[in-house]
Amino acid sequence: MKLALRVAYDGTAFYGFQRQPGVRTVEGELIRVLTKLRIIDGPEENDFKGASRTDRGVSAFFNVVSFIPGERADLARPDVLNHHLHDLWVLGVAEVPDDFHPRFWARSKTYRYYLIDEGFDVLSMAECAKLFEGLHDFSAFARLEPGRDPVREITHIGIIQRQGYHVIEITGKSFLWEMVRRIVNALRFCGLGLLDVEEVGAMLEGTYRKKVPPAPPENLVLWHIDYGQIEFKTDEKGLAKAKRDIFNRYSRALTRAALFGDCLVEL
């Protein structure tokens, strides 16, 4: 039997997802708690894998890890795990096939970026967004790793207008390093008149001297991963605690934003 956990986390509290020596990461925190509770002996021994290695500062509402449980598989429950985790919440558990891999089995991933409204021309942003949909070489919109194929497919980009901000929703099969954040900045530049739609089209065709820089990571959330028929069962007690923690954390952030917003008006 193999188990998969759906996890959410506040990315600003971690040095990225992937475990690294000497720093606090999402993966490292999960492994620490799972080994402490004897659910696993170690990441290699129990085939611990993650779906998405989000960057430092990037949060998630739906990331996934999987492992082969050890002697205390009965403790792999949201209510137990959330008692020991901080800045990180287990929202669901699923039994998955032995050959399940959380990255390779993902049909698609959806990211959301929360972009403060700077007086954007939304029509220009929407026109720019359409260019990114489909199969393209994203070399101009990513930080490329050696040997990594720069061709990716974006199936959908949506711009959701809210009061005072926009939600940029991007769905695709897989993404390159910093790809989502660079696409968001391209949309932002088009919305501000700093970049033409024609220039974006040329960059996708390989004509460029400078790359679009990435938008800040703190406003980016890994929103959903589609696995088809795999269903993550939720423990209501564990979910209730996660909801309280998440609400308290982000309501404090909203309060501070409102406070400083009023201060800036007065100044």
Secondary structure, 3 states (H helix, E strand, C coil): CEEEEEEEECHHHCCCCCCCCCCCCHHHHHHHHHHHCCCCCCCCCCCCEECCCCCCCCEEEEEEEEECCCCCHHHCCHHHHHHHCCCEEEEEEEEECCCCCCCCCCCEEEEEEEEECCCCCHHHHHHHHHHHCEEEECHHHCCCCCCCCCEEEEEEEEEEEECCEEEEEEEECCCCCCHHHHHHHHHHHHHCCCCCHHHHHHHHCCCCCCCCCCCCHHHEEEEEEECCCCCCECCHHHHHHHHHHHHHHHHHHHHHHHHHHHHHHHC
